[in-house]
Amino acid sequence: MTFSHTPVTTPLSSLATAALAAALVAAAAVPVAARAADPGPDAPERPYALNIAIGNGHQAVKRGDRLVYTIDVGNSGAHGTPSLLLSQTLPPGLAFVSAKPEGKVSGGRISWRRTLPAGGSGRYSVVTRVERVPEPARRLAVVACAALKTGRRPLVCATDSDVLPAAAPAAAETSAPGQSLWYVGAALALLLMASLGLRLRRRARRGQGGVAAG
């Protein structure tokens, strides 16, 4: 870690200098949050190096779209991998159509098992269809991971995220209250007019009755 500082014109005592040096050493020992977690000295070093990527060629999607996800996985290490579990998620609203090579579809994901030799790679293709846009989601995110067959935590993952259209029902719900108020106001106006007309008729009848009696 590199530190920069501005020269101080006032002299520092030896005690202050020692304190400043201790603070700099302590700051250098603090790990950066963005760095990966230290596996520790006892963690075995893997002789293989995995990388994975996923994409469907779209930036925005909508209901009815046919999406083809391509997963590329590789091993850039000097040795082959043990048995791997490769997987792609199938989030709500995204229906599975087919895959090449064929995989196992279960629990909202499709998965394959394979090994990769040193310098080897593999490509997987998954055809899907957007059947519905789940609320209140604004993006369709699909994750591809590679993990050891005997382990639970993934070794590497990649994500494809596409923008979803704004939900049409939201606009309809926004205009619905205004329309309802208009109908209520019109109904009240008609009711008031009918009541006023009835009162005028009653007064006219009473007036006619008084004239006849006179």
Secondary structure, 3 states (H helix, E strand, C coil): CCCCCCCCCCCCCHHHHHHHHHHHHHHHHCCCCCCCCCCCCCCCCCCCCEEEEEECCCCECCCCCEEEEEEEEEECCCCCCCCEEEEEECCCCEEEEEEECCCEEECCEEEEEECCCCCCEEEEEEEEEECCCCCCCCEEEEEEEEEECCCCCEEEEEEEEEECCCCHHHHHHHHHHHHHHHHHHHHHHHHHHHHHHHHHHHHHHHHHHHHHHC
